[in-house]
């Protein structure tokens, strides 16, 4: 008896890539429940050092407290929802101060001072701490989740950890940040990232460096592991790419790493936030940036055309 052939997978309905209502559902059901890449721990070296991000529409900040612990909070004052920071990163010293009315919070999130508030029977400062955001680190990389009950980050990244084995990232430091805007739904870009089928057609410079005929992608839990042999004996890439649900990409170079956060801005807008990490924070080589820019330009062109279609 012949074994029946498996059914072919089918692309999701077009409305999933364009309907604003679908995006709002994804924002609550996916991105508010998942882990997001934020920064490298070396970018938060001292007490009071902070990094502010917007994660799928939610403003958050991650900081290092006086004990050296990394903490995360919604970047929203409990008084009138003013922001606690105005820049992308900095050092607040010993307290976070609301930019609207000056409420002061300790580095553990407790309300320290409600400026000019008098005593009131129904106002207890202990009830007005900053809303917490969960923070965990993995191989020096800092991640945040809005969901306090999110599974451990180590569980999500265990397949990639096994793939990397003893690869040492301890010397990596922040070398460069870049952001790029795309006119497409986040899933349009992710689906392009998840396959190497397009490499020989769309990426001639990358195809010259890798053996596309042996390009494989395998799912391990919620991680897609890309494995491809190098043609070039001195390659720019390290032959490992990985994507972790729902929007974290790891691009391993021969001498460093580029972390990529695929940040949805709406139903048809996406921002790619790149963080290049190099040994001791040395400058990213011109060759690496040229390859990165070339591949991105080609991907940007195709995903925006696919979104239009």
C-alpha positions as protocol buffer text, in pm:
chain_id: "A"
residue {
  index: 1
  type: UNK
  ca { x: 0 y: 0 z: 0 }
}
residue {
  index: 2
  type: UNK
  ca { x: 142 y: 339 z: -100 }
}
residue {
  index: 3
  type: UNK
  ca { x: 214 y: 586 z: 175 }
}
residue {
  index: 4
  type: UNK
  ca { x: -7 y: 892 z: 128 }
}
residue {
  index: 5
  type: UNK
  ca { x: 173 y: 1213 z: 40 }
}
residue {
  index: 6
  type: UNK
  ca { x: 171 y: 1490 z: 301 }
}
residue {
  index: 7
  type: UNK
  ca { x: -50 y: 1790 z: 244 }
}
residue {
  index: 8
  type: UNK
  ca { x: 117 y: 2108 z: 122 }
}
residue {
  index: 9
  type: UNK
  ca { x: 125 y: 2402 z: 364 }
}
residue {
  index: 10
  type: UNK
  ca { x: -76 y: 2705 z: 256 }
}
residue {
  index: 11
  type: UNK
  ca { x: 4 y: 3071 z: 311 }
}
residue {
  index: 12
  type: UNK
  ca { x: -220 y: 3247 z: 563 }
}
residue {
  index: 13
  type: UNK
  ca { x: -511 y: 3456 z: 431 }
}
residue {
  index: 14
  type: UNK
  ca { x: -413 y: 3792 z: 282 }
}
residue {
  index: 15
  type: UNK
  ca { x: -620 y: 3974 z: 544 }
}
residue {
  index: 16
  type: UNK
  ca { x: -375 y: 3857 z: 811 }
}
residue {
  index: 17
  type: UNK
  ca { x: -112 y: 4076 z: 648 }
}
residue {
  index: 18
  type: UNK
  ca { x: -319 y: 4391 z: 602 }
}
residue {
  index: 19
  type: UNK
  ca { x: -619 y: 4408 z: 839 }
}
residue {
  index: 20
  type: UNK
  ca { x: -550 y: 4650 z: 1130 }
}
residue {
  index: 21
  type: UNK
  ca { x: -784 y: 4443 z: 1349 }
}
residue {
  index: 22
  type: UNK
  ca { x: -561 y: 4138 z: 1304 }
}
residue {
  index: 23
  type: UNK
  ca { x: -259 y: 4342 z: 1409 }
}
residue {
  index: 24
  type: UNK
  ca { x: -435 y: 4454 z: 1728 }
}
residue {
  index: 25
  type: UNK
  ca { x: -511 y: 4090 z: 1811 }
}
residue {
  index: 26
  type: UNK
  ca { x: -148 y: 3995 z: 1750 }
}
residue {
  index: 27
  type: UNK
  ca { x: -27 y: 4281 z: 1966 }
}
residue {
  index: 28
  type: UNK
  ca { x: -222 y: 4151 z: 2265 }
}
residue {
  index: 29
  type: UNK
  ca { x: -208 y: 3776 z: 2211 }
}
residue {
  index: 30
  type: UNK
  ca { x: 148 y: 3741 z: 2073 }
}
residue {
  index: 31
  type: UNK
  ca { x: 374 y: 4036 z: 2145 }
}
residue {
  index: 32
  type: UNK
  ca { x: 243 y: 4113 z: 2492 }
}
residue {
  index: 33
  type: UNK
  ca { x: 312 y: 3750 z: 2586 }
}
residue {
  index: 34
  type: UNK
  ca { x: 655 y: 3696 z: 2426 }
}
residue {
  index: 35
  type: UNK
  ca { x: 1022 y: 3771 z: 2487 }
}
residue {
  index: 36
  type: UNK
  ca { x: 1178 y: 4072 z: 2311 }
}
residue {
  index: 37
  type: UNK
  ca { x: 1546 y: 4146 z: 2259 }
}
residue {
  index: 38
  type: UNK
  ca { x: 1650 y: 4477 z: 2421 }
}
residue {
  index: 39
  type: UNK
  ca { x: 2028 y: 4521 z: 2440 }
}
residue {
  index: 40
  type: UNK
  ca { x: 2356 y: 4370 z: 2557 }
}
residue {
  index: 41
  type: UNK
  ca { x: 2428 y: 4375 z: 2929 }
}
residue {
  index: 42
  type: UNK
  ca { x: 2753 y: 4567 z: 2871 }
}
residue {
  index: 43
  type: UNK
  ca { x: 2542 y: 4863 z: 2755 }
}
residue {
  index: 44
  type: UNK
  ca { x: 2410 y: 4888 z: 3113 }
}
residue {
  index: 45
  type: UNK
  ca { x: 2740 y: 4893 z: 3304 }
}
residue {
  index: 46
  type: UNK
  ca { x: 2657 y: 5098 z: 3615 }
}
residue {
  index: 47
  type: UNK
  ca { x: 2378 y: 5155 z: 3865 }
}
residue {
  index: 48
  type: UNK
  ca { x: 2118 y: 5382 z: 3711 }
}
residue {
  index: 49
  type: UNK
  ca { x: 2209 y: 5295 z: 3351 }
}
residue {
  index: 50
  type: UNK
  ca { x: 1895 y: 5242 z: 3147 }
}
residue {
  index: 51
  type: UNK
  ca { x: 1776 y: 5157 z: 2796 }
}
residue {
  index: 52
  type: UNK
  ca { x: 1430 y: 5259 z: 2671 }
}
residue {
  index: 53
  type: UNK
  ca { x: 1246 y: 5071 z: 2396 }
}
residue {
  index: 54
  type: UNK
  ca { x: 898 y: 5048 z: 2249 }
}
residue {
  index: 55
  type: UNK
  ca { x: 798 y: 4682 z: 2220 }
}
residue {
  index: 56
  type: UNK
  ca { x: 499 y: 4641 z: 1987 }
}
residue {
  index: 57
  type: UNK
  ca { x: 355 y: 4970 z: 2104 }
}
residue {
  index: 58
  type: UNK
  ca { x: 442 y: 4927 z: 2472 }
}
residue {
  index: 59
  type: UNK
  ca { x: 704 y: 5174 z: 2607 }
}
residue {
  index: 60
  type: UNK
  ca { x: 942 y: 4998 z: 2847 }
}
residue {
  index: 61
  type: UNK
  ca { x: 1280 y: 5055 z: 3005 }
}
residue {
  index: 62
  type: UNK
  ca { x: 1546 y: 4823 z: 3143 }
}
residue {
  index: 63
  type: UNK
  ca { x: 1792 y: 4948 z: 3404 }
}
residue {
  index: 64
  type: UNK
  ca { x: 2060 y: 4830 z: 3643 }
}
residue {
  index: 65
  type: UNK
  ca { x: 1984 y: 4889 z: 4012 }
}
residue {
  index: 66
  type: UNK
  ca { x: 2225 y: 4962 z: 4299 }
}
residue {
  index: 67
  type: UNK
  ca { x: 2280 y: 4589 z: 4358 }
}
residue {
  index: 68
  type: UNK
  ca { x: 2372 y: 4531 z: 3993 }
}
residue {
  index: 69
  type: UNK
  ca { x: 2043 y: 4358 z: 3913 }
}
residue {
  index: 70
  type: UNK
  ca { x: 1877 y: 4427 z: 3578 }
}
residue {
  index: 71
  type: UNK
  ca { x: 1516 y: 4535 z: 3619 }
}
residue {
  index: 72
  type: UNK
  ca { x: 1242 y: 4625 z: 3374 }
}
residue {
  index: 73
  type: UNK
  ca { x: 944 y: 4859 z: 3400 }
}
residue {
  index: 74
  type: UNK
  ca { x: 678 y: 5008 z: 3183 }
}
residue {
  index: 75
  type: UNK
  ca { x: 811 y: 5352 z: 3093 }
}
residue {
  index: 76
  type: UNK
  ca { x: 494 y: 5509 z: 3229 }
}
residue {
  index: 77
  type: UNK
  ca { x: 451 y: 5715 z: 3546 }
}
residue {
  index: 78
  type: UNK
  ca { x: 170 y: 5597 z: 3772 }
}
residue {
  index: 79
  type: UNK
  ca { x: 37 y: 5953 z: 3810 }
}
residue {
  index: 80
  type: UNK
  ca { x: -71 y: 6074 z: 3465 }
}
residue {
  index: 81
  type: UNK
  ca { x: 114 y: 5829 z: 3237 }
}
residue {
  index: 82
  type: UNK
  ca { x: 405 y: 6061 z: 3164 }
}
residue {
  index: 83
  type: UNK
  ca { x: 733 y: 5913 z: 3037 }
}
residue {
  index: 84
  type: UNK
  ca { x: 1022 y: 5852 z: 3275 }
}
residue {
  index: 85
  type: UNK
  ca { x: 1288 y: 5903 z: 3007 }
}
residue {
  index: 86
  type: UNK
  ca { x: 1320 y: 6117 z: 2697 }
}
residue {
  index: 87
  type: UNK
  ca { x: 1614 y: 5956 z: 2515 }
}
residue {
  index: 88
  type: UNK
  ca { x: 1699 y: 5601 z: 2406 }
}
residue {
  index: 89
  type: UNK
  ca { x: 1952 y: 5540 z: 2684 }
}
residue {
  index: 90
  type: UNK
  ca { x: 2132 y: 5714 z: 2966 }
}
residue {
  index: 91
  type: UNK
  ca { x: 2195 y: 5707 z: 3340 }
}
residue {
  index: 92
  type: UNK
  ca { x: 1939 y: 5839 z: 3586 }
}
residue {
  index: 93
  type: UNK
  ca { x: 2165 y: 5828 z: 3892 }
}
residue {
  index: 94
  type: UNK
  ca { x: 1972 y: 5703 z: 4192 }
}
residue {
  index: 95
  type: UNK
  ca { x: 1616 y: 5770 z: 4078 }
}
residue {
  index: 96
  type: UNK
  ca { x: 1381 y: 5775 z: 3780 }
}
residue {
  index: 97
  type: UNK
  ca { x: 1197 y: 6107 z: 3756 }
}
residue {
  index: 98
  type: UNK
  ca { x: 877 y: 6153 z: 3555 }
}
residue {
  index: 99
  type: UNK
  ca { x: 922 y: 6408 z: 3276 }
}
residue {
  index: 100
  type: UNK
  ca { x: 569 y: 6540 z: 3328 }
}
residue {
  index: 101
  type: UNK
  ca { x: 514 y: 6613 z: 3699 }
}
residue {
  index: 102
  type: UNK
  ca { x: 839 y: 6505 z: 3862 }
}
residue {
  index: 103
  type: UNK
  ca { x: 733 y: 6197 z: 4056 }
}
residue {
  index: 104
  type: UNK
  ca { x: 1048 y: 6015 z: 4166 }
}
residue {
  index: 105
  type: UNK
  ca { x: 1095 y: 5638 z: 4170 }
}
residue {
  index: 106
  type: UNK
  ca { x: 1372 y: 5430 z: 4324 }
}
residue {
  index: 107
  type: UNK
  ca { x: 1567 y: 5197 z: 4096 }
}
residue {
  index: 108
  type: UNK
  ca { x: 1359 y: 4905 z: 4222 }
}
residue {
  index: 109
  type: UNK
  ca { x: 1042 y: 5079 z: 4099 }
}
residue {
  index: 110
  type: UNK
  ca { x: 908 y: 5200 z: 4434 }
}
residue {
  index: 111
  type: UNK
  ca { x: 753 y: 5546 z: 4442 }
}
residue {
  index: 112
  type: UNK
  ca { x: 992 y: 5759 z: 4645 }
}
residue {
  index: 113
  type: UNK
  ca { x: 834 y: 6106 z: 4614 }
}
residue {
  index: 114
  type: UNK
  ca { x: 502 y: 6235 z: 4481 }
}
residue {
  index: 115
  type: UNK
  ca { x: 603 y: 6599 z: 4440 }
}
residue {
  index: 116
  type: UNK
  ca { x: 386 y: 6849 z: 4634 }
}
residue {
  index: 117
  type: UNK
  ca { x: 131 y: 6584 z: 4729 }
}
residue {
  index: 118
  type: UNK
  ca { x: -3 y: 6634 z: 5078 }
}
residue {
  index: 119
  type: UNK
  ca { x: -114 y: 6358 z: 5311 }
}
residue {
  index: 120
  type: UNK
  ca { x: -435 y: 6180 z: 5213 }
}
residue {
  index: 121
  type: UNK
  ca { x: -613 y: 5895 z: 5384 }
}
residue {
  index: 122
  type: UNK
  ca { x: -655 y: 5697 z: 5064 }
}
residue {
  index: 123
  type: UNK
  ca { x: -307 y: 5755 z: 4912 }
}
residue {
  index: 124
  type: UNK
  ca { x: -37 y: 5506 z: 5004 }
}
residue {
  index: 125
  type: UNK
  ca { x: 285 y: 5546 z: 4797 }
}
residue {
  index: 126
  type: UNK
  ca { x: 349 y: 5172 z: 4833 }
}
residue {
  index: 127
  type: UNK
  ca { x: 49 y: 5112 z: 4604 }
}
residue {
  index: 128
  type: UNK
  ca { x: 199 y: 5320 z: 4321 }
}
residue {
  index: 129
  type: UNK
  ca { x: 521 y: 5145 z: 4224 }
}
residue {
  index: 130
  type: UNK
  ca { x: 609 y: 5124 z: 3855 }
}
residue {
  index: 131
  type: UNK
  ca { x: 450 y: 4836 z: 3668 }
}
residue {
  index: 132
  type: UNK
  ca { x: 720 y: 4568 z: 3632 }
}
residue {
  index: 133
  type: UNK
  ca { x: 847 y: 4407 z: 3314 }
}
residue {
  index: 134
  type: UNK
  ca { x: 1021 y: 4072 z: 3330 }
}
residue {
  index: 135
  type: UNK
  ca { x: 1392 y: 4074 z: 3238 }
}
residue {
  index: 136
  type: UNK
  ca { x: 1627 y: 3781 z: 3172 }
}
residue {
  index: 137
  type: UNK
  ca { x: 1970 y: 3745 z: 3012 }
}
residue {
  index: 138
  type: UNK
  ca { x: 2117 y: 3479 z: 2785 }
}
residue {
  index: 139
  type: UNK
  ca { x: 2482 y: 3475 z: 2676 }
}
residue {
  index: 140
  type: UNK
  ca { x: 2508 y: 3842 z: 2770 }
}
residue {
  index: 141
  type: UNK
  ca { x: 2198 y: 3943 z: 2573 }
}
residue {
  index: 142
  type: UNK
  ca { x: 1915 y: 4117 z: 2758 }
}
residue {
  index: 143
  type: UNK
  ca { x: 1551 y: 4033 z: 2689 }
}
residue {
  index: 144
  type: UNK
  ca { x: 1224 y: 4164 z: 2829 }
}
residue {
  index: 145
  type: UNK
  ca { x: 870 y: 4030 z: 2843 }
}
residue {
  index: 146
  type: UNK
  ca { x: 554 y: 4216 z: 2935 }
}
residue {
  index: 147
  type: UNK
  ca { x: 408 y: 3887 z: 3062 }
}
residue {
  index: 148
  type: UNK
  ca { x: 515 y: 3797 z: 3413 }
}
residue {
  index: 149
  type: UNK
  ca { x: 421 y: 3433 z: 3346 }
}
residue {
  index: 150
  type: UNK
  ca { x: 619 y: 3396 z: 3021 }
}
residue {
  index: 151
  type: UNK
  ca { x: 811 y: 3066 z: 3005 }
}
residue {
  index: 152
  type: UNK
  ca { x: 1181 y: 3098 z: 3094 }
}
residue {
  index: 153
  type: UNK
  ca { x: 1391 y: 3255 z: 2820 }
}
residue {
  index: 154
  type: UNK
  ca { x: 1635 y: 2965 z: 2845 }
}
residue {
  index: 155
  type: UNK
  ca { x: 1358 y: 2724 z: 2741 }
}
residue {
  index: 156
  type: UNK
  ca { x: 1284 y: 2927 z: 2426 }
}
residue {
  index: 157
  type: UNK
  ca { x: 1651 y: 2952 z: 2326 }
}
residue {
  index: 158
  type: UNK
  ca { x: 1763 y: 2602 z: 2429 }
}
residue {
  index: 159
  type: UNK
  ca { x: 1780 y: 2476 z: 2066 }
}
residue {
  index: 160
  type: UNK
  ca { x: 2004 y: 2767 z: 1966 }
}
residue {
  index: 161
  type: UNK
  ca { x: 2215 y: 2720 z: 2277 }
}
residue {
  index: 162
  type: UNK
  ca { x: 2272 y: 2358 z: 2178 }
}
residue {
  index: 163
  type: UNK
  ca { x: 2359 y: 2461 z: 1823 }
}
residue {
  index: 164
  type: UNK
  ca { x: 2615 y: 2719 z: 1940 }
}
residue {
  index: 165
  type: UNK
  ca { x: 2774 y: 2477 z: 2187 }
}
residue {
  index: 166
  type: UNK
  ca { x: 3092 y: 2622 z: 2333 }
}
residue {
  index: 167
  type: UNK
  ca { x: 3102 y: 2931 z: 2111 }
}
residue {
  index: 168
  type: UNK
  ca { x: 3236 y: 3208 z: 2334 }
}
residue {
  index: 169
  type: UNK
  ca { x: 3054 y: 3542 z: 2324 }
}
residue {
  index: 170
  type: UNK
  ca { x: 3195 y: 3676 z: 2650 }
}
residue {
  index: 171
  type: UNK
  ca { x: 3410 y: 3940 z: 2477 }
}
residue {
  index: 172
  type: UNK
  ca { x: 3128 y: 4082 z: 2265 }
}
residue {
  index: 173
  type: UNK
  ca { x: 3032 y: 4444 z: 2323 }
}
residue {
  index: 174
  type: UNK
  ca { x: 2801 y: 4689 z: 2148 }
}
residue {
  index: 175
  type: UNK
  ca { x: 2966 y: 4824 z: 1832 }
}
residue {
  index: 176
  type: UNK
  ca { x: 2681 y: 4979 z: 1636 }
}
residue {
  index: 177
  type: UNK
  ca { x: 2305 y: 5031 z: 1634 }
}
residue {
  index: 178
  type: UNK
  ca { x: 2098 y: 5076 z: 1319 }
}
residue {
  index: 179
  type: UNK
  ca { x: 1726 y: 5086 z: 1240 }
}
residue {
  index: 180
  type: UNK
  ca { x: 1551 y: 5041 z: 907 }
}
residue {
  index: 181
  type: UNK
  ca { x: 1184 y: 5099 z: 821 }
}
residue {
  index: 182
  type: UNK
  ca { x: 994 y: 4863 z: 591 }
}
residue {
  index: 183
  type: UNK
  ca { x: 653 y: 4915 z: 429 }
}
residue {
  index: 184
  type: UNK
  ca { x: 529 y: 4566 z: 506 }
}
residue {
  index: 185
  type: UNK
  ca { x: 359 y: 4355 z: 769 }
}
residue {
  index: 186
  type: UNK
  ca { x: 595 y: 4194 z: 1018 }
}
residue {
  index: 187
  type: UNK
  ca { x: 494 y: 3844 z: 902 }
}
residue {
  index: 188
  type: UNK
  ca { x: 584 y: 3930 z: 543 }
}
residue {
  index: 189
  type: UNK
  ca { x: 940 y: 4002 z: 655 }
}
residue {
  index: 190
  type: UNK
  ca { x: 959 y: 3706 z: 896 }
}
residue {
  index: 191
  type: UNK
  ca { x: 846 y: 3460 z: 630 }
}
residue {
  index: 192
  type: UNK
  ca { x: 1121 y: 3590 z: 402 }
}
residue {
  index: 193
  type: UNK
  ca { x: 1375 y: 3546 z: 684 }
}
residue {
  index: 194
  type: UNK
  ca { x: 1256 y: 3191 z: 752 }
}
residue {
  index: 195
  type: UNK
  ca { x: 1365 y: 3045 z: 419 }
}
residue {
  index: 196
  type: UNK
  ca { x: 1677 y: 3025 z: 205 }
}
residue {
  index: 197
  type: UNK
  ca { x: 1483 y: 2933 z: -108 }
}
residue {
  index: 198
  type: UNK
  ca { x: 1514 y: 3289 z: -240 }
}
residue {
  index: 199
  type: UNK
  ca { x: 1890 y: 3329 z: -183 }
}
residue {
  index: 200
  type: UNK
  ca { x: 2013 y: 3222 z: -532 }
}
residue {
  index: 201
  type: UNK
  ca { x: 1758 y: 3450 z: -700 }
}
residue {
  index: 202
  type: UNK
  ca { x: 1756 y: 3758 z: -478 }
}
residue {
  index: 203
  type: UNK
  ca { x: 2097 y: 3772 z: -304 }
}
residue {
  index: 204
  type: UNK
  ca { x: 2385 y: 3732 z: -553 }
}
residue {
  index: 205
  type: UNK
  ca { x: 2654 y: 3853 z: -310 }
}
residue {
  index: 206
  type: UNK
  ca { x: 2535 y: 3618 z: -36 }
}
residue {
  index: 207
  type: UNK
  ca { x: 2494 y: 3333 z: -283 }
}
residue {
  index: 208
  type: UNK
  ca { x: 2858 y: 3376 z: -384 }
}
residue {
  index: 209
  type: UNK
  ca { x: 2962 y: 3322 z: -22 }
}
residue {
  index: 210
  type: UNK
  ca { x: 2736 y: 3028 z: 71 }
}
residue {
  index: 211
  type: UNK
  ca { x: 2649 y: 2696 z: -88 }
}
residue {
  index: 212
  type: UNK
  ca { x: 2277 y: 2759 z: -142 }
}
residue {
  index: 213
  type: UNK
  ca { x: 2222 y: 2407 z: -275 }
}
residue {
  index: 214
  type: UNK
  ca { x: 2291 y: 2279 z: 77 }
}
residue {
  index: 215
  type: UNK
  ca { x: 2096 y: 2549 z: 261 }
}
residue {
  index: 216
  type: UNK
  ca { x: 1871 y: 2389 z: 523 }
}
residue {
  index: 217
  type: UNK
  ca { x: 1625 y: 2528 z: 774 }
}
residue {
  index: 218
  type: UNK
  ca { x: 1492 y: 2314 z: 1057 }
}
residue {
  index: 219
  type: UNK
  ca { x: 1252 y: 2396 z: 1334 }
}
residue {
  index: 220
  type: UNK
  ca { x: 1358 y: 2311 z: 1688 }
}
residue {
  index: 221
  type: UNK
  ca { x: 1080 y: 2409 z: 1923 }
}
residue {
  index: 222
  type: UNK
  ca { x: 1004 y: 2775 z: 1853 }
}
residue {
  index: 223
  type: UNK
  ca { x: 1345 y: 2837 z: 1692 }
}
residue {
  index: 224
  type: UNK
  ca { x: 1424 y: 2814 z: 1320 }
}
residue {
  index: 225
  type: UNK
  ca { x: 1787 y: 2711 z: 1270 }
}
residue {
  index: 226
  type: UNK
  ca { x: 1947 y: 2799 z: 936 }
}
residue {
  index: 227
  type: UNK
  ca { x: 2248 y: 2592 z: 842 }
}
residue {
  index: 228
  type: UNK
  ca { x: 2450 y: 2654 z: 526 }
}
residue {
  index: 229
  type: UNK
  ca { x: 2810 y: 2568 z: 430 }
}
residue {
  index: 230
  type: UNK
  ca { x: 3042 y: 2852 z: 333 }
}
residue {
  index: 231
  type: UNK
  ca { x: 3210 y: 2865 z: -10 }
}
residue {
  index: 232
  type: UNK
  ca { x: 3454 y: 3139 z: 89 }
}
residue {
  index: 233
  type: UNK
  ca { x: 3745 y: 3019 z: 310 }
}
residue {
  index: 234
  type: UNK
  ca { x: 3738 y: 3361 z: 482 }
}
residue {
  index: 235
  type: UNK
  ca { x: 3365 y: 3429 z: 505 }
}
residue {
  index: 236
  type: UNK
  ca { x: 3189 y: 3731 z: 649 }
}
residue {
  index: 237
  type: UNK
  ca { x: 2909 y: 3519 z: 788 }
}
residue {
  index: 238
  type: UNK
  ca { x: 2960 y: 3238 z: 1036 }
}
residue {
  index: 239
  type: UNK
  ca { x: 2715 y: 3007 z: 865 }
}
residue {
  index: 240
  type: UNK
  ca { x: 2455 y: 3027 z: 1142 }
}
residue {
  index: 241
  type: UNK
  ca { x: 2133 y: 3221 z: 1132 }
}
residue {
  index: 242
  type: UNK
  ca { x: 1846 y: 3165 z: 1372 }
}
residue {
  index: 243
  type: UNK
  ca { x: 1503 y: 3308 z: 1438 }
}
residue {
  index: 244
  type: UNK
  ca { x: 1312 y: 3273 z: 1765 }
}
residue {
  index: 245
  type: UNK
  ca { x: 939 y: 3327 z: 1798 }
}
residue {
  index: 246
  type: UNK
  ca { x: 800 y: 3574 z: 1726 }
}
residue {
  index: 247
  type: UNK
  ca { x: 1049 y: 3840 z: 1613 }
}
residue {
  index: 248
  type: UNK
  ca { x: 1408 y: 3777 z: 1726 }
}
residue {
  index: 249
  type: UNK
  ca { x: 1681 y: 3702 z: 1472 }
}
residue {
  index: 250
  type: UNK
  ca { x: 2043 y: 3602 z: 1538 }
}
residue {
  index: 251
  type: UNK
  ca { x: 2288 y: 3669 z: 1254 }
}
residue {
  index: 252
  type: UNK
  ca { x: 2624 y: 3516 z: 1342 }
}
residue {
  index: 253
  type: UNK
  ca { x: 2928 y: 3660 z: 1165 }
}
residue {
  index: 254
  type: UNK
  ca { x: 3274 y: 3506 z: 1154 }
}
residue {
  index: 255
  type: UNK
  ca { x: 3394 y: 3764 z: 1408 }
}
residue {
  index: 256
  type: UNK
  ca { x: 3079 y: 3884 z: 1581 }
}
residue {
  index: 257
  type: UNK
  ca { x: 2702 y: 3889 z: 1599 }
}
residue {
  index: 258
  type: UNK
  ca { x: 2418 y: 4105 z: 1472 }
}
residue {
  index: 259
  type: UNK
  ca { x: 2099 y: 4087 z: 1673 }
}
residue {
  index: 260
  type: UNK
  ca { x: 1784 y: 4179 z: 1486 }
}
residue {
  index: 261
  type: UNK
  ca { x: 1450 y: 4272 z: 1641 }
}
residue {
  index: 262
  type: UNK
  ca { x: 1163 y: 4274 z: 1394 }
}
residue {
  index: 263
  type: UNK
  ca { x: 944 y: 4547 z: 1542 }
}
residue {
  index: 264
  type: UNK
  ca { x: 585 y: 4572 z: 1418 }
}
residue {
  index: 265
  type: UNK
  ca { x: 461 y: 4933 z: 1393 }
}
residue {
  index: 266
  type: UNK
  ca { x: 116 y: 4849 z: 1261 }
}
residue {
  index: 267
  type: UNK
  ca { x: -54 y: 4626 z: 1008 }
}
residue {
  index: 268
  type: UNK
  ca { x: 171 y: 4732 z: 717 }
}
residue {
  index: 269
  type: UNK
  ca { x: 478 y: 4889 z: 881 }
}
residue {
  index: 270
  type: UNK
  ca { x: 779 y: 4720 z: 1036 }
}
residue {
  index: 271
  type: UNK
  ca { x: 1108 y: 4844 z: 1178 }
}
residue {
  index: 272
  type: UNK
  ca { x: 1423 y: 4636 z: 1190 }
}
residue {
  index: 273
  type: UNK
  ca { x: 1635 y: 4722 z: 1493 }
}
residue {
  index: 274
  type: UNK
  ca { x: 1992 y: 4599 z: 1444 }
}
residue {
  index: 275
  type: UNK
  ca { x: 2252 y: 4571 z: 1720 }
}
residue {
  index: 276
  type: UNK
  ca { x: 2602 y: 4476 z: 1604 }
}
residue {
  index: 277
  type: UNK
  ca { x: 2819 y: 4312 z: 1870 }
}
residue {
  index: 278
  type: UNK
  ca { x: 3192 y: 4273 z: 1815 }
}
residue {
  index: 279
  type: UNK
  ca { x: 3486 y: 4156 z: 2030 }
}
residue {
  index: 280
  type: UNK
  ca { x: 3567 y: 4437 z: 2274 }
}
residue {
  index: 281
  type: UNK
  ca { x: 3323 y: 4657 z: 2079 }
}
residue {
  index: 282
  type: UNK
  ca { x: 3565 y: 4700 z: 1789 }
}
residue {
  index: 283
  type: UNK
  ca { x: 3432 y: 4870 z: 1478 }
}
residue {
  index: 284
  type: UNK
  ca { x: 3224 y: 4662 z: 1241 }
}
residue {
  index: 285
  type: UNK
  ca { x: 3429 y: 4600 z: 928 }
}
residue {
  index: 286
  type: UNK
  ca { x: 3330 y: 4782 z: 608 }
}
residue {
  index: 287
  type: UNK
  ca { x: 3295 y: 4443 z: 437 }
}
residue {
  index: 288
  type: UNK
  ca { x: 3046 y: 4324 z: 698 }
}
residue {
  index: 289
  type: UNK
  ca { x: 2838 y: 4642 z: 672 }
}
residue {
  index: 290
  type: UNK
  ca { x: 2847 y: 4631 z: 293 }
}
residue {
  index: 291
  type: UNK
  ca { x: 2718 y: 4273 z: 293 }
}
residue {
  index: 292
  type: UNK
  ca { x: 2452 y: 4357 z: 552 }
}
residue {
  index: 293
  type: UNK
  ca { x: 2338 y: 4664 z: 356 }
}
residue {
  index: 294
  type: UNK
  ca { x: 2328 y: 4471 z: 29 }
}
residue {
  index: 295
  type: UNK
  ca { x: 2120 y: 4184 z: 169 }
}
residue {
  index: 296
  type: UNK
  ca { x: 1886 y: 4427 z: 348 }
}
residue {
  index: 297
  type: UNK
  ca { x: 1827 y: 4636 z: 34 }
}
residue {
  index: 298
  type: UNK
  ca { x: 1737 y: 4324 z: -160 }
}
residue {
  index: 299
  type: UNK
  ca { x: 1509 y: 4195 z: 116 }
}
residue {
  index: 300
  type: UNK
  ca { x: 1344 y: 4537 z: 157 }
}
residue {
  index: 301
  type: UNK
  ca { x: 1263 y: 4553 z: -213 }
}
residue {
  index: 302
  type: UNK
  ca { x: 1103 y: 4210 z: -225 }
}
residue {
  index: 303
  type: UNK
  ca { x: 904 y: 4220 z: 99 }
}
residue {
  index: 304
  type: UNK
  ca { x: 754 y: 4557 z: 7 }
}
residue {
  index: 305
  type: UNK
  ca { x: 654 y: 4422 z: -333 }
}
residue {
  index: 306
  type: UNK
  ca { x: 502 y: 4114 z: -171 }
}
residue {
  index: 307
  type: UNK
  ca { x: 310 y: 4336 z: 72 }
}
residue {
  index: 308
  type: UNK
  ca { x: 173 y: 4540 z: -219 }
}
residue {
  index: 309
  type: UNK
  ca { x: 62 y: 4221 z: -392 }
}
